[in-house]
Amino acid sequence: MIGIDDVLNKLTTVIDPDLKKDIVSMGMIKDLELKSGNLKFTLELTTPACPFNDEIEQDVRNAIKELDEIKNFDMNVTAKVMEGRSLDADEFLKGVKNIVAVASGKGGVGKSTVALNLSLALAKTGAKVGLLDADIYGPSIPLMLGMKGIMMEVDDKQKKLIPPESNGIKVVSFGFFAEQEHQAAIYRGPIISGIVKQFLVDTLWTDLDYLIVDLPPGTGDIPLTLAQTIPITGILVVTTPQDVASSVAVKAIGMFDKLNVPMLGVVENMSYFECSKCNEKHHIFGKGGAERISEKHNIPFLGAIPLNSGIMEGSDLGKPIMLTQPDSPSAKAFTSTAKNIAAQCSIVAAKLQEEMQKEEVPTTS
């Protein structure tokens, strides 16, 4: 007669393609019940945005089919995002499982557009997402989301900022402060860094799977402050195909590498233009900049976002392309890239989990 151990042994043959571990040892099988050949359990995936979720689910079903004594099989599929940062060292942001900082070596590569649409893409998968616009000098997220004129509110009891929500994501930006609408933010670096840190620790970021931080371009005070004071999951670098953009992006990678911050990968924006008439891809700004960075620095290449006039128009009108044209090539590219980012966060989380387990194992003298 088949038993629970037989089922679990069979399920150990199902390997998570990203984590390279079987789903049983990863604790992804929950509430398993087996009675008279009737099998029931929950498959708890590591993130709703994993690009391999459908593949894993099908592999599980195929494995169970090979057990002849199973008459009926009922599987509930859920997802629980893994914690990709050390929360013990971060008392202010315990409600945030992963912090992804979006960086670029220079301005003009569409970093904020990428950060925004990736946030929306993650939220569409069912993940709980926050977006922090950390570019104090040029906050653009409120305009791009159509949130102009919104004011930040404060929770009277906890004395913390309440992030307004838009299309399923919680948003904080210096642009929400009305008095700054037509004024330049004239502050020195340390003050700017203090504002960003205050936005991070004094905001009610409750129950978030991913907090996307849109950093200002370059390698200045804000990226340094974030990397040195807040445990983050990793950095996503945005570049364009041009050599000048990719060469500057390498400098940002070098800085975060020196600070021992994990690199989640690189994304190439404005990668190509796909002609609607001939269906050919035209590489207007060159080709392969991000892929060369990926190969040279051994970091994942997470996606290529094509040029689309709808992206620019949507940003100006407060209507992101992920919402207005969800079936467009650009939106599909954002969705694919977001899933790859979620996968990289899970990989970082799994490594962190392993390190914590090693520390817990008592040593013998």
One Martini backbone bead per residue (centre of mass of N, CA, C, O) as a GRO file, in nm:
protein
  365
    1MET     BB    1   0.097   0.036   0.022
    2ILE     BB    2   0.066   0.359  -0.009
    3GLY     BB    3   0.252   0.640   0.111
    4ILE     BB    4   0.372   0.940   0.202
    5ASP     BB    5   0.671   0.875   0.140
    6ASP     BB    6   0.622   0.798  -0.156
    7VAL     BB    7   0.524   1.073  -0.247
    8LEU     BB    8   0.771   1.243  -0.158
    9ASN     BB    9   0.981   1.089  -0.326
   10LYS     BB   10   0.851   1.165  -0.597
   11LEU     BB   11   0.864   1.486  -0.554
   12THR     BB   12   1.185   1.502  -0.556
   13THR     BB   13   1.192   1.506  -0.882
   14VAL     BB   14   1.106   1.800  -0.847
   15ILE     BB   15   1.256   2.087  -0.995
   16ASP     BB   16   1.367   2.396  -0.947
   17PRO     BB   17   1.508   2.581  -1.197
   18ASP     BB   18   1.631   2.810  -1.014
   19LEU     BB   19   1.717   2.658  -0.731
   20LYS     BB   20   1.802   2.349  -0.773
   21LYS     BB   21   1.555   2.218  -0.613
   22ASP     BB   22   1.347   2.041  -0.442
   23ILE     BB   23   1.017   2.084  -0.331
   24VAL     BB   24   1.048   1.944  -0.055
   25SER     BB   25   1.307   2.084   0.068
   26MET     BB   26   1.157   2.375   0.020
   27GLY     BB   27   0.853   2.352   0.137
   28MET     BB   28   0.611   2.327  -0.104
   29ILE     BB   29   0.467   2.105   0.070
   30LYS     BB   30   0.130   2.106   0.190
   31ASP     BB   31  -0.107   1.939   0.353
   32LEU     BB   32  -0.077   1.627   0.342
   33GLU     BB   33  -0.312   1.380   0.209
   34LEU     BB   34  -0.380   1.013   0.268
   35LYS     BB   35  -0.676   0.825   0.152
   36SER     BB   36  -0.745   0.560  -0.017
   37GLY     BB   37  -0.593   0.709  -0.276
   38ASN     BB   38  -0.639   1.003  -0.166
   39LEU     BB   39  -0.497   1.305  -0.278
   40LYS     BB   40  -0.373   1.593  -0.078
   41PHE     BB   41  -0.240   1.928  -0.160
   42THR     BB   42  -0.004   2.199  -0.133
   43LEU     BB   43   0.138   2.428  -0.364
   44GLU     BB   44   0.412   2.640  -0.268
   45LEU     BB   45   0.527   2.897  -0.416
   46THR     BB   46   0.782   3.149  -0.420
   47THR     BB   47   0.611   3.302  -0.654
   48PRO     BB   48   0.374   3.445  -0.866
   49ALA     BB   49   0.629   3.539  -1.077
   50CYS     BB   50   0.724   3.282  -1.177
   51PRO     BB   51   0.828   3.148  -1.488
   52PHE     BB   52   0.785   2.822  -1.369
   53ASN     BB   53   0.504   2.751  -1.252
   54ASP     BB   54   0.371   2.574  -1.473
   55GLU     BB   55   0.597   2.364  -1.487
   56ILE     BB   56   0.585   2.266  -1.195
   57GLU     BB   57   0.290   2.180  -1.190
   58GLN     BB   58   0.316   1.969  -1.419
   59ASP     BB   59   0.537   1.795  -1.284
   60VAL     BB   60   0.361   1.709  -1.049
   61ARG     BB   61   0.137   1.569  -1.208
   62ASN     BB   62   0.325   1.365  -1.350
   63ALA     BB   63   0.431   1.228  -1.094
   64ILE     BB   64   0.154   1.128  -0.982
   65LYS     BB   65   0.074   0.950  -1.230
   66GLU     BB   66   0.301   0.727  -1.157
   67LEU     BB   67   0.096   0.659  -0.926
   68ASP     BB   68  -0.121   0.400  -0.934
   69GLU     BB   69  -0.266   0.426  -0.635
   70ILE     BB   70  -0.383   0.692  -0.736
   71LYS     BB   71  -0.712   0.800  -0.776
   72ASN     BB   72  -0.709   1.092  -0.636
   73PHE     BB   73  -0.637   1.447  -0.720
   74ASP     BB   74  -0.567   1.737  -0.501
   75MET     BB   75  -0.452   2.067  -0.598
   76ASN     BB   76  -0.322   2.348  -0.435
   77VAL     BB   77  -0.227   2.673  -0.560
   78THR     BB   78   0.033   2.874  -0.431
   79ALA     BB   79   0.197   3.177  -0.289
   80LYS     BB   80   0.523   3.258  -0.125
   81VAL     BB   81   0.728   3.495  -0.062
   82MET     BB   82   1.050   3.531  -0.021
   83GLU     BB   83   1.315   3.632   0.185
   84GLY     BB   84   1.574   3.864   0.048
   85ARG     BB   85   1.638   3.955   0.355
   86SER     BB   86   1.760   4.078   0.661
   87LEU     BB   87   1.529   4.140   0.911
   88ASP     BB   88   1.694   4.147   1.182
   89ALA     BB   89   1.860   4.418   1.069
   90ASP     BB   90   1.545   4.546   1.012
   91GLU     BB   91   1.307   4.705   1.198
   92PHE     BB   92   1.157   4.908   0.984
   93LEU     BB   93   1.123   4.659   0.735
   94LYS     BB   94   0.952   4.388   0.809
   95GLY     BB   95   0.716   4.416   0.572
   96VAL     BB   96   0.968   4.355   0.372
   97LYS     BB   97   1.101   4.107   0.166
   98ASN     BB   98   1.181   4.297  -0.092
   99ILE     BB   99   1.457   4.493  -0.229
  100VAL     BB  100   1.457   4.682  -0.537
  101ALA     BB  101   1.712   4.843  -0.707
  102VAL     BB  102   1.701   5.097  -0.955
  103ALA     BB  103   1.964   5.145  -1.189
  104SER     BB  104   2.202   5.391  -1.331
  105GLY     BB  105   2.468   5.554  -1.481
  106LYS     BB  106   2.249   5.726  -1.643
  107GLY     BB  107   2.059   5.928  -1.802
  108GLY     BB  108   1.802   5.846  -2.047
  109VAL     BB  109   1.711   5.514  -2.013
  110GLY     BB  110   1.429   5.466  -1.856
  111LYS     BB  111   1.418   5.384  -1.550
  112SER     BB  112   1.137   5.476  -1.443
  113THR     BB  113   0.969   5.324  -1.651
  114VAL     BB  114   1.071   5.047  -1.568
  115ALA     BB  115   0.998   5.051  -1.267
  116LEU     BB  116   0.695   5.092  -1.304
  117ASN     BB  117   0.621   4.852  -1.499
  118LEU     BB  118   0.735   4.632  -1.312
  119SER     BB  119   0.545   4.685  -1.077
  120LEU     BB  120   0.283   4.626  -1.235
  121ALA     BB  121   0.360   4.339  -1.322
  122LEU     BB  122   0.384   4.218  -1.039
  123ALA     BB  123   0.095   4.289  -0.945
  124LYS     BB  124  -0.052   4.113  -1.167
  125THR     BB  125   0.042   3.833  -1.028
  126GLY     BB  126  -0.021   3.907  -0.696
  127ALA     BB  127   0.170   4.090  -0.583
  128LYS     BB  128   0.311   4.293  -0.329
  129VAL     BB  129   0.356   4.646  -0.405
  130GLY     BB  130   0.620   4.889  -0.405
  131LEU     BB  131   0.702   5.250  -0.473
  132LEU     BB  132   1.012   5.434  -0.477
  133ASP     BB  133   1.088   5.771  -0.530
  134ALA     BB  134   1.443   5.859  -0.512
  135ASP     BB  135   1.417   6.120  -0.699
  136ILE     BB  136   1.439   6.432  -0.578
  137TYR     BB  137   1.513   6.617  -0.826
  138GLY     BB  138   1.327   6.406  -1.037
  139PRO     BB  139   1.018   6.344  -0.989
  140SER     BB  140   0.797   6.112  -1.198
  141ILE     BB  141   0.580   5.908  -1.098
  142PRO     BB  142   0.318   6.077  -1.058
  143LEU     BB  143   0.287   6.149  -1.359
  144MET     BB  144   0.298   5.847  -1.473
  145LEU     BB  145   0.026   5.778  -1.277
  146GLY     BB  146  -0.175   6.018  -1.231
  147MET     BB  147  -0.090   6.171  -0.921
  148LYS     BB  148  -0.146   6.457  -0.936
  149GLY     BB  149  -0.204   6.624  -0.616
  150ILE     BB  150  -0.119   6.427  -0.416
  151MET     BB  151  -0.121   6.364  -0.070
  152MET     BB  152   0.036   6.303   0.216
  153GLU     BB  153  -0.023   6.091   0.484
  154VAL     BB  154  -0.069   6.049   0.847
  155ASP     BB  155  -0.023   5.842   1.108
  156ASP     BB  156  -0.102   5.924   1.428
  157LYS     BB  157   0.010   5.682   1.594
  158GLN     BB  158   0.291   5.612   1.420
  159LYS     BB  159   0.412   5.847   1.255
  160LYS     BB  160   0.341   5.771   0.945
  161LEU     BB  161   0.339   5.718   0.625
  162ILE     BB  162   0.084   5.699   0.374
  163PRO     BB  163   0.062   5.517   0.099
  164PRO     BB  164  -0.051   5.558  -0.192
  165GLU     BB  165  -0.268   5.415  -0.441
  166SER     BB  166  -0.196   5.244  -0.770
  167ASN     BB  167  -0.278   4.976  -0.935
  168GLY     BB  168  -0.168   4.796  -0.670
  169ILE     BB  169   0.033   5.025  -0.566
  170LYS     BB  170   0.264   5.162  -0.351
  171VAL     BB  171   0.335   5.521  -0.313
  172VAL     BB  172   0.647   5.717  -0.307
  173SER     BB  173   0.705   6.083  -0.328
  174PHE     BB  174   0.829   6.402  -0.357
  175GLY     BB  175   0.596   6.487  -0.565
  176PHE     BB  176   0.359   6.507  -0.336
  177PHE     BB  177   0.472   6.786  -0.275
  178ALA     BB  178   0.327   7.072  -0.370
  179GLU     BB  179   0.560   7.289  -0.319
  180GLN     BB  180   0.746   7.129  -0.552
  181GLU     BB  181   0.623   7.151  -0.841
  182HIS     BB  182   0.786   7.451  -0.926
  183GLN     BB  183   1.049   7.340  -0.777
  184ALA     BB  184   1.362   7.310  -0.688
  185ALA     BB  185   1.578   7.077  -0.539
  186ILE     BB  186   1.789   7.246  -0.299
  187TYR     BB  187   2.024   7.006  -0.208
  188ARG     BB  188   2.229   6.832  -0.036
  189GLY     BB  189   2.326   6.513  -0.019
  190PRO     BB  190   2.263   6.445   0.287
  191ILE     BB  191   1.968   6.541   0.275
  192ILE     BB  192   1.869   6.356   0.056
  193SER     BB  193   1.938   6.092   0.203
  194GLY     BB  194   1.750   6.150   0.445
  195ILE     BB  195   1.485   6.149   0.290
  196VAL     BB  196   1.500   5.860   0.181
  197LYS     BB  197   1.525   5.720   0.456
  198GLN     BB  198   1.254   5.828   0.561
  199PHE     BB  199   1.077   5.695   0.347
  200LEU     BB  200   1.152   5.409   0.433
  201VAL     BB  201   1.113   5.412   0.767
  202ASP     BB  202   0.840   5.629   0.763
  203THR     BB  203   0.673   5.398   0.624
  204LEU     BB  204   0.382   5.195   0.559
  205TRP     BB  205   0.530   4.898   0.471
  206THR     BB  206   0.293   4.667   0.445
  207ASP     BB  207   0.297   4.368   0.321
  208LEU     BB  208   0.557   4.316   0.121
  209ASP     BB  209   0.720   4.162  -0.145
  210TYR     BB  210   0.786   4.440  -0.313
  211LEU     BB  211   1.038   4.699  -0.326
  212ILE     BB  212   1.067   4.959  -0.547
  213VAL     BB  213   1.368   5.149  -0.624
  214ASP     BB  214   1.406   5.465  -0.770
  215LEU     BB  215   1.691   5.573  -0.865
  216PRO     BB  216   1.917   5.780  -0.923
  217PRO     BB  217   2.145   5.859  -1.125
  218GLY     BB  218   2.432   5.700  -1.063
  219THR     BB  219   2.697   5.734  -0.776
  220GLY     BB  220   2.578   5.865  -0.527
  221ASP     BB  221   2.438   5.914  -0.219
  222ILE     BB  222   2.181   5.740  -0.239
  223PRO     BB  223   2.296   5.463  -0.320
  224LEU     BB  224   2.491   5.452  -0.079
  225THR     BB  225   2.287   5.470   0.152
  226LEU     BB  226   2.119   5.224   0.081
  227ALA     BB  227   2.352   5.009   0.076
  228GLN     BB  228   2.462   5.081   0.385
  229THR     BB  229   2.164   5.081   0.562
  230ILE     BB  230   1.994   4.872   0.376
  231PRO     BB  231   1.861   4.571   0.341
  232ILE     BB  232   1.900   4.425   0.025
  233THR     BB  233   1.850   4.216  -0.237
  234GLY     BB  234   1.899   4.411  -0.505
  235ILE     BB  235   2.023   4.498  -0.832
  236LEU     BB  236   1.896   4.692  -1.107
  237VAL     BB  237   2.015   4.742  -1.434
  238VAL     BB  238   1.984   5.013  -1.661
  239THR     BB  239   1.999   5.011  -2.020
  240THR     BB  240   2.138   5.059  -2.337
  241PRO     BB  241   2.289   4.967  -2.636
  242GLN     BB  242   2.488   5.172  -2.605
  243ASP     BB  243   2.813   5.220  -2.522
  244VAL     BB  244   2.781   5.470  -2.334
  245ALA     BB  245   2.573   5.335  -2.144
  246SER     BB  246   2.719   5.064  -2.073
  247SER     BB  247   2.982   5.191  -1.958
  248VAL     BB  248   2.835   5.338  -1.720
  249ALA     BB  249   2.693   5.093  -1.594
  250VAL     BB  250   2.954   4.958  -1.494
  251LYS     BB  251   3.006   5.158  -1.263
  252ALA     BB  252   2.761   5.077  -1.093
  253ILE     BB  253   2.842   4.785  -1.059
  254GLY     BB  254   3.112   4.842  -0.916
  255MET     BB  255   2.998   4.979  -0.665
  256PHE     BB  256   2.811   4.746  -0.561
  257ASP     BB  257   3.035   4.538  -0.545
  258LYS     BB  258   3.202   4.686  -0.320
  259LEU     BB  259   2.930   4.668  -0.126
  260ASN     BB  260   2.803   4.376  -0.145
  261VAL     BB  261   2.572   4.385  -0.360
  262PRO     BB  262   2.346   4.228  -0.519
  263MET     BB  263   2.300   4.117  -0.856
  264LEU     BB  264   2.024   4.058  -1.048
  265GLY     BB  265   2.066   4.252  -1.312
  266VAL     BB  266   2.000   4.327  -1.663
  267VAL     BB  267   1.841   4.590  -1.859
  268GLU     BB  268   1.715   4.658  -2.190
  269ASN     BB  269   1.640   4.954  -2.319
  270MET     BB  270   1.558   5.029  -2.630
  271SER     BB  271   1.644   4.775  -2.804
  272TYR     BB  272   1.397   4.792  -3.019
  273PHE     BB  273   1.218   4.799  -3.337
  274GLU     BB  274   0.890   4.695  -3.431
  275CYS     BB  275   0.750   4.646  -3.723
  276SER     BB  276   0.411   4.638  -3.820
  277LYS     BB  277   0.459   4.564  -4.132
  278CYS     BB  278   0.734   4.363  -4.131
  279ASN     BB  279   0.826   4.237  -3.843
  280GLU     BB  280   1.088   4.384  -3.785
  281LYS     BB  281   1.397   4.433  -3.626
  282HIS     BB  282   1.526   4.751  -3.510
  283HIS     BB  283   1.856   4.866  -3.420
  284ILE     BB  284   1.895   5.189  -3.353
  285PHE     BB  285   2.114   5.173  -3.083
  286GLY     BB  286   2.195   4.898  -3.133
  287LYS     BB  287   2.366   4.590  -3.001
  288GLY     BB  288   2.421   4.409  -2.693
  289GLY     BB  289   2.495   4.567  -2.431
  290ALA     BB  290   2.373   4.391  -2.197
  291GLU     BB  291   2.499   4.118  -2.281
  292ARG     BB  292   2.792   4.207  -2.237
  293ILE     BB  293   2.764   4.266  -1.939
  294SER     BB  294   2.672   3.987  -1.853
  295GLU     BB  295   2.927   3.832  -1.946
  296LYS     BB  296   3.157   4.002  -1.809
  297HIS     BB  297   2.998   4.005  -1.501
  298ASN     BB  298   2.813   3.765  -1.433
  299ILE     BB  299   2.511   3.858  -1.507
  300PRO     BB  300   2.190   3.871  -1.557
  301PHE     BB  301   1.975   3.866  -1.836
  302LEU     BB  302   1.632   3.986  -1.807
  303GLY     BB  303   1.582   4.199  -2.057
  304ALA     BB  304   1.398   4.337  -2.347
  305ILE     BB  305   1.291   4.664  -2.436
  306PRO     BB  306   1.099   4.802  -2.655
  307LEU     BB  307   1.007   5.028  -2.866
  308ASN     BB  308   0.738   5.272  -2.779
  309SER     BB  309   0.525   5.532  -2.809
  310GLY     BB  310   0.332   5.448  -2.571
  311ILE     BB  311   0.529   5.493  -2.340
  312MET     BB  312   0.563   5.800  -2.360
  313GLU     BB  313   0.264   5.884  -2.367
  314GLY     BB  314   0.182   5.741  -2.103
  315SER     BB  315   0.370   5.900  -1.915
  316ASP     BB  316   0.251   6.188  -1.976
  317LEU     BB  317  -0.064   6.082  -1.907
  318GLY     BB  318  -0.070   5.853  -1.677
  319LYS     BB  319  -0.042   5.577  -1.884
  320PRO     BB  320   0.071   5.292  -1.864
  321ILE     BB  321   0.134   5.025  -2.076
  322MET     BB  322   0.040   4.797  -1.877
  323LEU     BB  323  -0.263   4.922  -1.895
  324THR     BB  324  -0.323   5.011  -2.205
  325GLN     BB  325  -0.108   4.767  -2.341
  326PRO     BB  326  -0.094   4.446  -2.239
  327ASP     BB  327  -0.041   4.313  -2.553
  328SER     BB  328   0.215   4.432  -2.600
  329PRO     BB  329   0.547   4.391  -2.645
  330SER     BB  330   0.629   4.566  -2.402
  331ALA     BB  331   0.448   4.441  -2.184
  332LYS     BB  332   0.558   4.152  -2.220
  333ALA     BB  333   0.849   4.230  -2.146
  334PHE     BB  334   0.788   4.326  -1.860
  335THR     BB  335   0.669   4.061  -1.757
  336SER     BB  336   0.916   3.882  -1.807
  337THR     BB  337   1.116   4.052  -1.639
  338ALA     BB  338   0.965   4.038  -1.368
  339LYS     BB  339   0.991   3.730  -1.339
  340ASN     BB  340   1.302   3.727  -1.338
  341ILE     BB  341   1.331   3.896  -1.083
  342ALA     BB  342   1.176   3.710  -0.892
  343ALA     BB  343   1.371   3.474  -0.930
  344GLN     BB  344   1.624   3.618  -0.817
  345CYS     BB  345   1.506   3.667  -0.536
  346SER     BB  346   1.478   3.363  -0.468
  347ILE     BB  347   1.778   3.297  -0.487
  348VAL     BB  348   1.869   3.488  -0.263
  349ALA     BB  349   1.683   3.365  -0.044
  350ALA     BB  350   1.802   3.078  -0.048
  351LYS     BB  351   2.089   3.160   0.036
  352LEU     BB  352   2.007   3.292   0.302
  353GLN     BB  353   1.880   3.038   0.424
  354GLU     BB  354   2.139   2.868   0.425
  355GLU     BB  355   2.309   3.054   0.606
  356MET     BB  356   2.120   3.041   0.853
  357GLN     BB  357   2.135   2.731   0.892
  358LYS     BB  358   2.443   2.719   0.943
  359GLU     BB  359   2.439   2.905   1.200
  360GLU     BB  360   2.246   2.700   1.367
  361VAL     BB  361   2.463   2.497   1.361
  362PRO     BB  362   2.631   2.324   1.582
  363THR     BB  363   2.945   2.308   1.710
  364THR     BB  364   3.216   2.086   1.749
  365SER     BB  365   3.505   2.024   1.966
   0.00000   0.00000   0.00000
